[in-house]
Amino acid sequence: MSELPELEARIAAALARIKVGLQGLDAPAEAAAPVEDEAEAQATVADLTAKLDEEQTANAQLEERVKLLKERQDGKLAELEASVEAARARAARMDRELQRLRQTNAELRDNNSQLRDAVAKGVSEPHLVNKAMMAELDALRATRSADAAEMDAILEELTPIIEKEASDATS
C-alpha cells in the first residue's frame, strides 16, 4: 500500500514527459531548430517515437502494478469486513445468551424469594418448589449456552493463529 503514492507519482511524471514530447512534435516548423537534411529529421522522429514508446510501455506497466495493488487492497478490505461481520455475529450471540442468563437468574431469584416467604410462613407450596427447580434448570442451561458461545468466540479467534503457526512450522 505504501507503493501506491510512489507509483502514482511516477505515472504522473511519465505522462508529463509524454505531454512535453508531444508538444514538441506538434510545434510549428519555424519554432523547431532547422534540420539540415531529411535523414537527420527521420532520425530525430525515430528517436522521439522510441522514447514515446518507452514511456507508454513504462506507463502501461505502472498502471498494471497500480491495478494489482488496488485488487490486493480490495481483497484485504473484503477479508477485514468479513472478519468484522463474523466478530459482530459472535458478539450478538454472546449478548443474547447473556441476556437469557440474566433473565433466568432474575426469575430464579424471584422464585427463591417466594419459596423463602412460603417457608417462613410455614406453608408448603409444591408448585413454588417445582417452579424454583425449573428456573434453576433454565439458569444452568443458559449458563452452559453462554459458556459455549464464549468458547466458540475464543476458538474462532485462536484458529487462524494456530493455523498460521502450524504452516510456519512446516515451512
C-alpha positions as CSV (number, residue, x, y, z in Angstrom):
1,M,0.0,0.0,0.0
2,S,2.9,2.3,0.6
3,E,4.0,1.8,-3.0
4,L,0.7,3.3,-4.3
5,P,1.6,7.0,-3.9
6,E,5.1,6.4,-5.4
7,L,3.6,4.6,-8.4
8,E,1.0,7.4,-8.9
9,A,3.8,10.0,-8.8
10,R,5.9,8.0,-11.4
11,I,2.8,7.7,-13.7
12,A,2.1,11.4,-13.4
13,A,5.8,12.2,-14.2
14,A,5.7,9.8,-17.2
15,L,2.5,11.4,-18.5
16,A,4.1,14.9,-18.1
17,R,7.2,13.8,-20.1
18,I,4.9,12.4,-22.8
19,K,2.9,15.6,-23.0
20,V,6.1,17.6,-23.4
21,G,7.3,15.3,-26.1
22,L,4.0,15.5,-27.9
23,Q,4.0,19.3,-27.7
24,G,7.5,19.3,-29.3
25,L,6.1,17.2,-32.2
26,D,3.1,19.5,-32.7
27,A,5.2,22.7,-32.6
28,P,5.4,24.7,-35.8
29,A,8.3,24.0,-38.1
30,E,9.7,27.6,-37.7
31,A,10.0,27.1,-33.8
32,A,12.0,23.9,-34.2
33,A,15.7,24.1,-34.9
34,P,16.5,24.0,-38.6
35,V,17.1,20.4,-39.8
36,E,19.8,20.2,-42.4
37,D,18.6,17.1,-44.1
38,E,15.8,14.5,-44.3
39,A,17.9,11.7,-42.7
40,E,18.5,13.8,-39.6
41,A,14.8,14.6,-39.3
42,Q,13.9,11.0,-39.6
43,A,16.4,10.0,-37.0
44,T,15.0,12.7,-34.6
45,V,11.5,11.5,-35.2
46,A,12.5,7.8,-34.8
47,D,14.3,8.7,-31.5
48,L,11.3,10.6,-30.2
49,T,9.0,7.8,-31.3
50,A,11.2,5.3,-29.5
51,K,11.2,7.5,-26.3
52,L,7.4,7.8,-26.6
53,D,7.0,4.0,-26.9
54,E,9.3,3.5,-23.9
55,E,7.3,6.0,-21.8
56,Q,4.0,4.4,-23.0
57,T,5.4,0.9,-22.0
58,A,6.5,2.2,-18.6
59,N,3.1,3.9,-18.2
60,A,1.3,0.7,-19.0
61,Q,3.5,-1.3,-16.6
62,L,2.9,1.2,-13.8
63,E,-0.8,1.2,-14.4
64,E,-0.8,-2.6,-14.3
65,R,1.1,-2.5,-11.0
66,V,-1.4,0.0,-9.6
67,K,-4.3,-2.2,-10.7
68,L,-2.7,-5.2,-9.0
69,L,-2.1,-3.2,-5.8
70,K,-5.7,-2.0,-5.8
71,E,-7.0,-5.5,-6.3
72,R,-4.9,-6.8,-3.4
73,Q,-6.0,-3.9,-1.3
74,D,-9.7,-4.6,-2.1
75,G,-9.2,-8.2,-1.3
76,K,-7.7,-7.3,2.1
77,L,-10.6,-4.9,2.7
78,A,-13.1,-7.6,1.9
79,E,-11.3,-10.0,4.2
80,L,-11.3,-7.5,7.1
81,E,-15.0,-6.7,6.5
82,A,-15.9,-10.4,6.7
83,S,-13.8,-10.7,9.9
84,V,-15.6,-7.8,11.4
85,E,-19.0,-9.2,10.4
86,A,-18.1,-12.6,12.0
87,A,-17.0,-10.8,15.2
88,R,-20.3,-8.9,15.3
89,A,-22.2,-12.1,14.9
90,R,-20.3,-13.8,17.7
91,A,-20.8,-10.7,19.9
92,A,-24.5,-10.7,19.2
93,R,-24.8,-14.4,20.0
94,M,-22.9,-13.9,23.3
95,D,-25.1,-10.9,24.1
96,R,-28.3,-13.0,23.5
97,E,-27.0,-15.8,25.7
98,L,-26.0,-13.4,28.5
99,Q,-29.4,-11.6,28.3
100,R,-31.1,-15.0,28.6
101,L,-28.9,-15.9,31.5
102,R,-29.7,-12.6,33.3
103,Q,-33.4,-13.1,32.8
104,T,-33.3,-16.7,34.0
105,N,-31.3,-15.7,37.1
106,A,-33.8,-12.9,37.8
107,E,-36.6,-15.5,37.6
108,L,-34.7,-17.9,39.9
109,R,-34.1,-15.1,42.5
110,D,-37.8,-14.2,42.4
111,N,-38.9,-17.9,42.8
112,N,-36.5,-18.4,45.6
113,S,-37.8,-15.3,47.3
114,Q,-41.3,-16.6,47.0
115,L,-40.3,-20.0,48.3
116,R,-38.5,-18.5,51.3
117,D,-41.6,-16.4,52.1
118,A,-43.7,-19.6,51.9
119,V,-41.3,-21.5,54.2
120,A,-41.2,-18.6,56.6
121,K,-45.0,-18.6,56.8
122,G,-44.9,-22.4,57.4
123,V,-46.8,-23.0,54.2
124,S,-45.7,-25.8,52.0
125,E,-46.2,-24.8,48.3
126,P,-45.2,-27.6,46.0
127,H,-45.8,-25.5,42.8
128,L,-43.2,-23.0,44.1
129,V,-40.6,-25.7,44.6
130,N,-41.3,-27.0,41.1
131,K,-41.1,-23.5,39.7
132,A,-37.8,-22.9,41.5
133,M,-36.3,-26.1,40.2
134,M,-37.4,-25.3,36.7
135,A,-35.9,-21.8,37.0
136,E,-32.7,-23.4,38.3
137,L,-32.5,-25.8,35.4
138,D,-33.1,-23.0,32.9
139,A,-30.4,-21.0,34.6
140,L,-28.0,-23.9,34.2
141,R,-28.9,-24.3,30.6
142,A,-28.4,-20.6,30.0
143,T,-25.1,-20.6,31.7
144,R,-24.0,-23.6,29.6
145,S,-25.1,-21.8,26.4
146,A,-23.3,-18.6,27.4
147,D,-20.1,-20.6,28.2
148,A,-20.4,-22.4,24.8
149,A,-20.8,-19.0,23.0
150,E,-17.8,-17.7,24.8
151,M,-15.7,-20.8,23.9
152,D,-16.8,-20.6,20.3
153,A,-15.6,-17.0,20.1
154,I,-12.3,-17.9,21.7
155,L,-11.8,-20.8,19.3
156,E,-12.7,-18.6,16.3
157,E,-10.0,-16.1,17.3
158,L,-7.4,-18.8,18.1
159,T,-7.9,-21.0,15.0
160,P,-6.2,-18.6,12.5
161,I,-3.3,-18.1,14.8
162,I,-2.8,-21.8,15.3
163,E,-3.1,-22.5,11.6
164,K,-0.5,-19.8,10.8
165,E,1.9,-21.2,13.4
166,A,1.4,-24.7,12.0
167,S,2.1,-23.5,8.4
168,D,5.1,-21.6,9.6
169,A,6.4,-24.6,11.4
170,T,6.1,-26.8,8.3
171,S,7.7,-24.2,6.0
